[in-house]
Amino acid sequence: MADESPTTALEREGLERLAAARVWKSLWDLDLREAYFFATPQRQRNVLSTSPPPQQRLLDAAELNTDLAFELCGDFATEVINTYMPEATAWCERGKGMFISQEQFDEIATDVKAQDKSIFAAMKASNLYPELSKAFDPDLAIGTVGMWIDPSRPGGPVSCMAVPIRELEINLGPDGEIDDRFVIRYTRNCYVQKLLGDDIWAKVDAESKKKIAEKPAERTEIKWAFWRLWSDHSDEAWQHTVYLGKKLVHDVVIKGEGCCPLIVFRWNPNPDWPWGHGPLMQYMPSLRQVDELELMRIEHAEMAIKPPIGYPDDSFTEIEQGLEPGMAYPMRRGSGQDVVKIYEPPPSNPADYQYEEKEKRLRRGFFVDFPEQTGDTPPTLGQWLDEMARAQRRIGRPGLPFWREGPAKIFLRFKYLLERSGSIKPITVDGKAVALMPYNPTQRAAEQQEIATTVQGLQLAAQLWPEEYKLIIDGKATMKALFDKMRVELIKYRDEKKVDGVLKQMAQLIGSTAPGAQRPAQLAASGQAPAA
């Protein structure tokens, strides 16, 4: 399609924001290409959205000498999903917001917990987890992941789609967070109407529709844009625009927490760049060294197995550029009449090509350095747990912004879609809708420490002051508080009436005789003396 010049202020604003985002990515172009070369050389490495991706793939995968990054990126994605978003566990829960008292939250806590279960049920029913696996490897190790979450059709089920880095453009906002976000896709004309949707397709002018229909195999650039409207203080508001080429075909203001379908989250972000700085980018020097050491080891072995040879001839080949293994070179007569070796490589020293320490550092950098038995004696359970706890603390630091930008936003997005569909109702306090804060229950080392300290205090009080302990401590309330803090939901409590009946039976058993046995007074009346 022939692009036209921007005609409206909104159209120009969107294109200017996109141009600024493309400048940011151009500064990271070479780093992103190299990261893809080490982790997935078969994927598209044209990460810039200014031109369509090539129709032919690069054939330089054979130049890579190690596949260590393949394994590290896959293990890293698995570790992050199992740590922050395990499919079988409720990995997010809502707590009271900043301006809600604990008493007000206690009134709505039951409804909040029930809604959280509905949100996780919707996540499991969607294709969220398959798309997370597709999106994280290796983009999360690079540092930036895009995820589009929206109903597949009006009123249809929620559909998730991984957005590759080559289609993603982002920019920082005034608060240092990701603000402007774009998806740029060069799609075949036969898919344009499907991607735009019937409502937006109806807004496309007749001339553009005709050009698209006449050439279904050609490609058209579609841009989806979102940026925050900071002038609207009433609610979280976003400007959403859709472009066909450079022509604006749709614009709308969307409001509400979780209303933006394009979620961009980063691993280990910094305040200077919009793009995350994941372990694959951080440890690129070590990956280069490992690859080079592996190449040297292969070349030495090849030279030893197939050394270059010489044969008598009237001429001699120039060898200023070095000798290649397995090659035969002509030699002047007088050097010998037989075929001889030209070069004898020195004996191989395995220590020169060992990179176990570098591999260990790489695994530590990718947070997949699981506890290992370094000596003959296996580690104790305490040592094993200490190493696991240390690893959890290390992954927690760069994971804090990841959790806030990724899993928490995904949770809020599903909540927003369920509220729009009427599956759940907005939580209200005193008739007013309130915003609740999503929390990550998997990162609760402080809570576990609080539980351990409480148990130690109870044990100490029971040993030193047993009578006062039984009189003062409310066992039922304390057990319930501990179970709630530990998020244990499988324990079932007896009915209050049954508990009262059990207490009466226990009171009878505490007496001098068991229930149904004759008391001393009854024995005396019958003329029988109690046993001494």
C-alpha positions as CSV (number, residue, x, y, z in Angstrom):
1,M,0.0,0.0,0.0
2,A,1.1,3.5,-0.7
3,D,1.6,5.4,2.6
4,E,0.0,8.9,3.0
5,S,1.3,11.8,5.0
6,P,-0.2,12.2,8.5
7,T,-3.3,14.3,8.4
8,T,-4.3,14.7,12.1
9,A,-2.5,15.6,15.3
10,L,-3.3,12.2,16.8
11,E,-2.0,10.4,13.7
12,R,1.3,12.4,13.9
13,E,1.7,11.9,17.6
14,G,1.5,8.1,17.3
15,L,4.0,8.0,14.5
16,E,6.4,10.3,16.4
17,R,6.2,8.1,19.4
18,L,6.9,5.1,17.3
19,A,9.9,6.8,15.7
20,A,11.3,7.5,19.2
21,A,10.8,3.8,20.2
22,R,12.6,2.6,17.1
23,V,15.6,4.8,17.9
24,W,15.9,3.1,21.3
25,K,15.8,-0.4,19.7
26,S,18.4,0.6,17.0
27,L,20.9,1.2,19.9
28,W,20.4,-2.5,21.0
29,D,20.3,-4.0,17.5
30,L,23.6,-5.7,17.4
31,D,23.3,-7.0,21.0
32,L,19.9,-8.5,20.3
33,R,21.1,-10.1,17.1
34,E,24.1,-11.7,18.9
35,A,21.9,-13.0,21.7
36,Y,19.6,-14.7,19.2
37,F,22.7,-16.2,17.4
38,F,23.9,-17.9,20.6
39,A,20.4,-19.0,21.9
40,T,18.3,-19.7,18.8
41,P,20.3,-19.2,15.6
42,Q,17.4,-20.5,13.5
43,R,15.1,-17.7,14.5
44,Q,14.6,-14.3,12.8
45,R,17.5,-12.0,13.7
46,N,16.1,-8.9,11.9
47,V,14.8,-7.3,15.1
48,L,14.0,-3.9,13.6
49,S,10.4,-3.3,12.7
50,T,11.2,-0.7,10.0
51,S,11.1,-3.4,7.3
52,P,9.4,-6.8,6.8
53,P,11.3,-9.8,8.0
54,P,13.3,-11.6,5.3
55,Q,11.6,-14.6,3.6
56,Q,14.8,-16.6,3.8
57,R,16.6,-17.7,7.0
58,L,20.2,-17.2,7.8
59,L,22.4,-20.3,7.4
60,D,25.2,-19.5,9.8
61,A,24.1,-21.9,12.7
62,A,27.0,-24.1,11.8
63,E,29.4,-21.4,12.9
64,L,28.2,-21.8,16.5
65,N,30.5,-24.2,18.4
66,T,28.5,-24.7,21.6
67,D,24.8,-25.1,22.4
68,L,25.2,-24.1,26.1
69,A,23.0,-21.1,25.7
70,F,20.2,-23.3,24.3
71,E,20.1,-25.2,27.6
72,L,20.6,-22.2,29.8
73,C,17.7,-20.2,28.3
74,G,15.3,-23.1,28.5
75,D,16.2,-23.9,32.1
76,F,15.9,-20.2,33.0
77,A,12.4,-19.9,31.5
78,T,11.4,-23.1,33.4
79,E,12.8,-21.8,36.6
80,V,11.1,-18.4,36.4
81,I,7.7,-19.9,35.5
82,N,8.0,-22.4,38.4
83,T,9.1,-19.7,40.8
84,Y,6.7,-16.9,39.9
85,M,3.8,-18.4,37.9
86,P,3.5,-22.2,38.7
87,E,0.4,-23.5,36.8
88,A,-0.8,-25.7,39.7
89,T,-0.5,-23.0,42.4
90,A,-2.3,-19.7,43.0
91,W,0.7,-17.5,42.4
92,C,-1.1,-14.2,43.0
93,E,-3.5,-12.9,45.6
94,R,-5.1,-9.6,46.3
95,G,-4.6,-7.8,49.6
96,K,-5.8,-4.5,51.0
97,G,-4.8,-1.4,49.1
98,M,-3.0,1.7,50.4
99,F,-6.2,3.5,51.4
100,I,-8.3,0.6,52.8
101,S,-8.2,-0.3,56.5
102,Q,-7.8,-3.8,57.7
103,E,-11.3,-3.9,59.0
104,Q,-12.7,-2.9,55.6
105,F,-10.7,-5.6,53.9
106,D,-11.8,-8.2,56.4
107,E,-15.4,-7.6,55.3
108,I,-14.6,-8.3,51.6
109,A,-11.8,-10.9,52.1
110,T,-14.1,-13.9,51.4
111,D,-15.4,-12.3,48.1
112,V,-11.8,-11.4,47.1
113,K,-10.6,-15.0,47.6
114,A,-13.5,-16.4,45.7
115,Q,-12.9,-14.0,42.8
116,D,-9.1,-14.9,42.8
117,K,-10.0,-18.5,42.3
118,S,-12.3,-17.6,39.3
119,I,-9.4,-15.6,37.8
120,F,-7.0,-18.5,38.0
121,A,-9.6,-20.8,36.6
122,A,-9.9,-18.5,33.6
123,M,-6.1,-18.5,33.2
124,K,-6.0,-22.3,33.1
125,A,-8.8,-22.4,30.6
126,S,-7.0,-20.1,28.3
127,N,-3.7,-20.7,26.4
128,L,-1.7,-18.5,28.8
129,Y,0.9,-21.1,29.9
130,P,1.7,-22.5,26.4
131,E,2.2,-18.9,25.2
132,L,4.4,-18.1,28.2
133,S,6.7,-21.0,27.3
134,K,6.8,-19.7,23.8
135,A,7.5,-16.1,24.8
136,F,10.1,-16.7,27.5
137,D,12.6,-18.8,25.5
138,P,14.8,-17.0,24.9
139,D,13.2,-13.5,25.0
140,L,13.1,-13.5,28.8
141,A,16.8,-14.4,29.0
142,I,17.4,-11.5,26.7
143,G,15.4,-9.3,29.0
144,T,12.1,-8.2,27.4
145,V,8.9,-10.1,26.8
146,G,5.7,-9.0,25.1
147,M,2.3,-10.7,25.6
148,W,-1.1,-9.8,24.0
149,I,-4.1,-10.9,26.0
150,D,-7.6,-10.3,24.6
151,P,-10.7,-12.2,23.7
152,S,-10.3,-14.2,20.5
153,R,-13.6,-12.7,19.4
154,P,-16.3,-10.5,21.0
155,G,-17.7,-12.5,23.8
156,G,-15.3,-15.4,23.1
157,P,-12.7,-17.0,25.3
158,V,-9.5,-15.2,26.4
159,S,-6.7,-15.7,24.0
160,C,-3.0,-15.0,24.7
161,M,-0.3,-14.4,22.0
162,A,3.4,-14.1,22.4
163,V,4.8,-11.0,20.8
164,P,8.4,-11.4,19.5
165,I,11.0,-8.7,20.0
166,R,11.1,-8.0,16.2
167,E,7.4,-6.9,16.4
168,L,7.7,-5.0,19.7
169,E,8.6,-1.3,20.1
170,I,8.7,0.3,23.6
171,N,9.6,3.6,25.2
172,L,10.0,4.9,28.7
173,G,7.4,7.2,30.3
174,P,7.7,10.1,32.7
175,D,7.7,7.7,35.7
176,G,10.6,5.6,34.3
177,E,8.2,2.7,33.5
178,I,7.3,1.3,30.1
179,D,4.7,3.7,28.6
180,D,4.5,3.8,24.8
181,R,4.2,0.3,23.4
182,F,3.6,-0.8,19.8
183,V,3.1,-4.0,17.9
184,I,4.2,-3.8,14.2
185,R,3.3,-6.7,12.0
186,Y,3.8,-7.2,8.3
187,T,1.0,-9.6,7.5
188,R,-0.3,-11.1,4.2
189,N,-3.3,-9.1,2.9
190,C,-5.6,-12.1,3.2
191,Y,-5.2,-11.9,7.0
192,V,-5.6,-8.1,7.4
193,Q,-9.4,-8.2,8.1
194,K,-9.0,-11.0,10.6
195,L,-6.3,-9.1,12.5
196,L,-8.1,-5.8,12.5
197,G,-11.5,-7.2,13.4
198,D,-14.8,-6.5,11.7
199,D,-15.4,-3.2,13.6
200,I,-12.0,-1.7,12.6
201,W,-12.2,-3.2,9.1
202,A,-15.4,-1.3,8.6
203,K,-13.5,2.0,9.1
204,V,-10.9,1.3,6.4
205,D,-11.5,3.4,3.3
206,A,-12.7,1.7,0.1
207,E,-9.5,2.4,-1.9
208,S,-7.3,0.5,0.7
209,K,-9.8,-2.3,0.8
210,K,-9.6,-2.7,-3.0
211,K,-5.8,-2.7,-3.0
212,I,-5.7,-5.4,-0.2
213,A,-8.3,-7.5,-2.0
214,E,-6.5,-7.3,-5.4
215,K,-3.1,-8.6,-4.0
216,P,-3.9,-11.1,-1.3
217,A,-0.3,-12.6,-1.3
218,E,1.4,-9.3,-0.7
219,R,2.1,-7.9,2.8
220,T,0.7,-4.9,4.6
221,E,2.1,-3.2,7.7
222,I,-0.3,-3.0,10.7
223,K,0.6,-1.0,13.8
224,W,-1.2,-1.3,17.1
225,A,-0.2,1.5,19.5
226,F,-0.9,2.2,23.2
227,W,0.3,5.1,25.4
228,R,-0.8,6.4,28.8
229,L,-3.0,9.6,29.1
230,W,-1.4,11.2,32.1
231,S,-3.8,14.1,32.0
232,D,-6.7,11.9,33.1
233,H,-6.5,11.6,36.9
234,S,-9.8,9.8,37.3
235,D,-8.6,6.3,36.3
236,E,-5.9,4.5,34.5
237,A,-6.4,5.7,30.9
238,W,-4.7,4.7,27.6
239,Q,-4.9,6.0,24.1
240,H,-5.2,3.2,21.6
241,T,-4.7,3.7,17.9
242,V,-4.5,1.3,14.9
243,Y,-2.6,2.2,11.7
244,L,-2.8,0.6,8.3
245,G,0.6,1.6,6.9
246,K,0.9,5.2,8.1
247,K,-2.9,5.8,7.9
248,L,-4.8,6.0,11.2
249,V,-7.9,3.8,10.9
250,H,-9.0,3.5,14.5
251,D,-8.6,5.4,17.8
252,V,-10.2,5.0,21.2
253,V,-9.5,5.8,24.8
254,I,-9.6,2.8,27.1
255,K,-9.9,3.1,30.9
256,G,-9.6,0.8,33.9
257,E,-6.9,-1.2,35.7
258,G,-5.9,-3.9,33.3
259,C,-7.5,-2.4,30.2
260,C,-4.3,-2.5,28.0
261,P,-4.1,-5.8,26.2
262,L,-0.4,-5.5,25.4
263,I,1.7,-6.4,28.5
264,V,5.4,-5.8,28.3
265,F,7.6,-7.0,31.2
266,R,11.3,-7.0,31.7
267,W,14.0,-8.9,33.6
268,N,16.5,-6.8,35.4
269,P,15.5,-3.4,33.9
270,N,17.5,-0.2,34.5
271,P,16.5,3.5,34.5
272,D,18.5,4.4,31.4
273,W,17.0,2.1,28.7
274,P,13.5,0.7,28.0
275,W,14.9,-2.7,27.2
276,G,15.6,-5.3,29.9
277,H,19.1,-6.6,30.6
278,G,18.6,-10.3,31.1
279,P,21.3,-12.9,31.9
280,L,21.9,-13.7,28.2
281,M,22.9,-10.1,27.6
282,Q,24.9,-9.9,30.8
283,Y,26.9,-13.0,30.4
284,M,27.6,-12.6,26.7
285,P,31.4,-12.3,27.3
286,S,31.5,-15.7,29.0
287,L,29.5,-17.3,26.2
288,R,31.9,-15.9,23.6
289,Q,34.9,-17.3,25.5
290,V,33.3,-20.7,25.9
291,D,32.5,-20.7,22.2
292,E,36.0,-19.8,21.3
293,L,37.6,-22.4,23.7
294,E,35.4,-25.1,22.1
295,L,36.5,-24.0,18.7
296,M,40.1,-24.1,19.7
297,R,39.7,-27.6,21.1
298,I,38.0,-28.8,17.9
299,E,40.7,-27.3,15.7
300,H,43.5,-28.8,17.8
301,A,41.9,-32.2,17.6
302,E,41.4,-31.9,13.8
303,M,45.0,-30.8,13.3
304,A,46.2,-33.8,15.3
305,I,44.0,-36.3,13.5
306,K,44.5,-34.9,10.0
307,P,47.8,-33.0,9.9
308,P,48.7,-31.1,6.8
309,I,51.1,-33.0,4.5
310,G,53.6,-32.1,1.8
311,Y,54.4,-33.8,-1.5
312,P,57.4,-33.2,-3.8
313,D,56.7,-30.8,-6.7
314,D,58.5,-28.1,-8.6
315,S,56.7,-25.4,-6.8
316,F,55.7,-24.5,-3.3
317,T,52.4,-23.0,-2.1
318,E,52.5,-19.9,0.0
319,I,51.5,-20.7,3.6
320,E,51.5,-17.2,5.0
321,Q,47.8,-17.6,5.9
322,G,48.5,-20.8,7.9
323,L,48.0,-24.5,7.3
324,E,44.6,-26.2,7.2
325,P,44.1,-29.7,8.6
326,G,43.8,-32.5,6.0
327,M,45.3,-30.4,3.2
328,A,48.2,-31.4,1.0
329,Y,50.7,-28.7,-0.1
330,P,53.4,-29.0,-2.9
331,M,57.0,-28.8,-1.8
332,R,60.2,-28.2,-3.9
333,R,62.4,-31.1,-4.7
334,G,65.2,-31.6,-2.3
335,S,63.0,-31.7,0.7
336,G,62.4,-35.4,0.4
337,Q,60.8,-37.6,-2.2
338,D,58.1,-39.0,0.1
339,V,54.9,-37.5,1.4
340,V,55.7,-36.0,4.8
341,K,54.0,-34.1,7.5
342,I,54.5,-30.4,7.3
343,Y,53.4,-29.6,10.9
344,E,53.3,-31.6,14.1
345,P,50.9,-30.1,16.6
346,P,52.0,-30.1,20.2
347,P,50.5,-32.6,22.6
348,S,47.1,-31.7,23.7
349,N,46.8,-30.3,27.2
350,P,43.1,-30.8,28.4
351,A,43.5,-28.0,31.0
352,D,43.9,-25.5,28.2
353,Y,40.4,-26.1,26.9
354,Q,38.5,-26.7,30.1
355,Y,35.7,-24.2,30.8
356,E,33.8,-25.9,33.7
357,E,34.3,-22.9,35.9
358,K,32.9,-20.6,33.3
359,E,30.0,-22.9,32.7
360,K,29.4,-22.9,36.5
361,R,29.4,-19.1,36.5
362,L,27.0,-19.1,33.6
363,R,24.6,-21.4,35.4
364,R,24.8,-19.2,38.4
365,G,24.1,-16.1,36.3
366,F,21.0,-17.8,34.8
367,F,19.8,-18.9,38.2
368,V,19.9,-22.6,37.4
369,D,22.9,-23.5,39.7
370,F,21.0,-26.1,41.6
371,P,22.7,-27.5,44.8
372,E,25.4,-30.0,43.9
373,Q,27.5,-32.5,45.8
374,T,31.0,-31.2,45.6
375,G,32.7,-33.8,47.8
376,D,32.4,-37.4,48.8
377,T,30.1,-36.6,51.7
378,P,26.5,-35.7,50.6
379,P,25.3,-32.3,52.0
380,T,23.0,-32.3,55.0
381,L,19.4,-31.3,54.7
382,G,20.1,-28.0,56.4
383,Q,23.0,-27.2,53.9
384,W,20.8,-28.2,51.0
385,L,17.9,-25.9,52.2
386,D,20.3,-23.1,52.9
387,E,21.6,-23.2,49.3
388,M,18.1,-23.3,47.9
389,A,17.1,-20.4,50.1
390,R,20.2,-18.4,48.9
391,A,19.3,-19.1,45.3
392,Q,15.7,-17.9,45.9
393,R,17.0,-14.7,47.4
394,R,19.3,-14.1,44.4
395,I,16.5,-14.6,41.9
396,G,14.2,-12.4,44.0
397,R,16.1,-9.1,43.4
398,P,15.8,-8.9,39.6
399,G,12.5,-10.6,39.9
400,L,10.8,-7.8,41.8
401,P,10.3,-5.5,38.8
402,F,9.5,-8.6,36.6
403,W,6.7,-9.6,39.0
404,R,5.3,-6.1,39.1
405,E,5.4,-5.6,35.3
406,G,4.5,-9.2,34.2
407,P,2.6,-11.6,36.4
408,A,0.8,-8.9,38.4
409,K,-0.3,-7.2,35.2
410,I,-1.4,-10.5,33.7
411,F,-3.5,-11.2,36.8
412,L,-5.1,-7.7,36.6
413,R,-5.8,-8.1,32.8
414,F,-7.7,-11.3,33.4
415,K,-9.6,-9.7,36.3
416,Y,-10.5,-6.8,33.9
417,L,-11.8,-9.1,31.2
418,L,-13.8,-11.2,33.7
419,E,-15.4,-8.0,35.1
420,R,-16.3,-6.8,31.6
421,S,-17.9,-10.2,30.7
422,G,-19.9,-10.1,34.0
423,S,-18.3,-13.3,35.3
424,I,-17.2,-11.4,38.5
425,K,-18.3,-8.1,39.9
426,P,-16.0,-5.2,41.0
427,I,-15.2,-5.3,44.7
428,T,-16.8,-2.4,46.5
429,V,-16.4,-0.9,50.0
430,D,-19.3,1.3,51.3
431,G,-20.7,1.3,47.7
432,K,-17.5,2.5,46.1
433,A,-15.2,0.4,43.9
434,V,-11.8,0.0,45.4
435,A,-8.4,-1.1,43.9
436,L,-6.7,-4.0,45.7
437,M,-3.0,-4.7,45.6
438,P,-1.9,-7.9,43.9
439,Y,0.7,-9.8,46.0
440,N,3.1,-12.6,45.1
441,P,2.6,-15.4,47.7
442,T,5.7,-17.3,46.3
443,Q,8.0,-14.6,47.6
444,R,7.2,-14.8,51.3
445,A,10.5,-15.5,53.0
446,A,9.6,-12.9,55.6
447,E,6.2,-14.5,56.3
448,Q,7.9,-17.9,56.7
449,Q,10.3,-16.4,59.2
450,E,7.3,-14.9,61.1
451,I,5.7,-18.3,61.3
452,A,8.9,-20.0,62.5
453,T,9.3,-17.3,65.2
454,T,5.7,-17.7,66.3
455,V,6.1,-21.4,66.7
456,Q,9.3,-21.0,68.7
457,G,7.5,-18.5,71.0
458,L,4.6,-20.9,71.5
459,Q,6.9,-23.8,72.4
460,L,8.9,-21.6,74.8
461,A,5.7,-20.4,76.6
462,A,4.3,-23.9,76.8
463,Q,7.5,-25.1,78.5
464,L,8.1,-22.3,80.9
465,W,4.5,-21.4,81.9
466,P,2.3,-24.4,81.1
467,E,-0.7,-23.4,83.2
468,E,-0.8,-19.8,82.1
469,Y,-0.2,-20.9,78.5
470,K,-3.3,-23.1,78.5
471,L,-5.3,-20.4,80.2
472,I,-4.3,-17.4,78.0
473,I,-3.7,-18.8,74.5
474,D,-6.7,-19.4,72.3
475,G,-5.8,-22.6,70.5
476,K,-8.5,-22.4,67.9
477,A,-7.9,-18.8,66.9
478,T,-4.1,-19.4,66.9
479,M,-4.3,-22.5,64.7
480,K,-6.5,-20.7,62.2
481,A,-4.2,-17.7,62.1
482,L,-1.2,-19.9,61.4
483,F,-3.0,-21.9,58.7
484,D,-4.2,-18.6,57.0
485,K,-0.6,-17.3,57.1
486,M,0.7,-20.5,55.6
487,R,-2.1,-20.4,53.0
488,V,-3.2,-24.0,53.9
489,E,-6.7,-24.6,52.5
490,L,-7.1,-28.4,52.8
491,I,-7.7,-28.5,56.6
492,K,-11.3,-28.9,57.5
493,Y,-12.7,-27.8,60.9
494,R,-15.3,-29.6,63.0
495,D,-18.7,-28.1,63.5
496,E,-19.1,-26.0,66.7
497,K,-21.7,-28.4,68.1
498,K,-19.5,-31.4,67.6
499,V,-16.6,-29.6,69.2
500,D,-18.8,-28.9,72.3
501,G,-19.7,-32.6,72.5
502,V,-16.1,-33.6,72.4
503,L,-15.2,-31.1,75.1
504,K,-17.9,-32.6,77.4
505,Q,-16.6,-36.1,76.9
506,M,-13.1,-34.9,77.6
507,A,-14.3,-33.2,80.8
508,Q,-15.8,-36.6,81.9
509,L,-12.6,-38.4,81.2
510,I,-10.6,-35.9,83.3
511,G,-12.7,-37.0,86.3
512,S,-11.7,-39.7,88.8
513,T,-13.2,-42.6,86.7
514,A,-14.0,-43.4,83.2
515,P,-17.6,-42.9,81.9
516,G,-19.9,-45.8,83.0
517,A,-17.6,-47.1,85.8
518,Q,-18.8,-47.3,89.4
519,R,-17.7,-44.4,91.6
520,P,-16.3,-45.0,95.2
521,A,-19.6,-44.0,96.8
522,Q,-21.5,-46.6,94.7
523,L,-19.0,-49.3,95.7
524,A,-19.4,-48.5,99.4
525,A,-23.2,-48.6,99.2
526,S,-23.0,-52.1,97.6
527,G,-20.6,-53.3,100.4
528,Q,-17.6,-53.5,98.2
529,A,-14.4,-51.7,99.2
530,P,-12.4,-50.0,96.5
531,A,-9.1,-51.4,95.7
532,A,-6.2,-49.9,97.7
